[in-house]
């Protein structure tokens, strides 16, 4: 099943981020962000970018997550509220 393969790829990318293997995780997460709905893959891509030293790119993703959240409908906001809050926390942590 294609969706199962996507979920497995996401989990692999997430595990690589947690293990600090950002060079391997980032291409996986970039590929998945266009397929999976929701902000979770983009959030973890930004985490990986920040931890590997590319804070401006990470901040841009977190700012975009917050912008999309504010423009979205009620259902999307309810589903993605966790990532909106986490993105806000990360933006405060990485203030330029």
Secondary structure, 3 states (H helix, E strand, C coil): CHHHHHHHHHHHHHHHHHCCCHHHHHHHHHHHHCCCCCCHHHHHHHHHHHHCCCHHHHHHHHHHHHHHHHHCCHHHHHHHHHHHHHHHHHHHHCCC
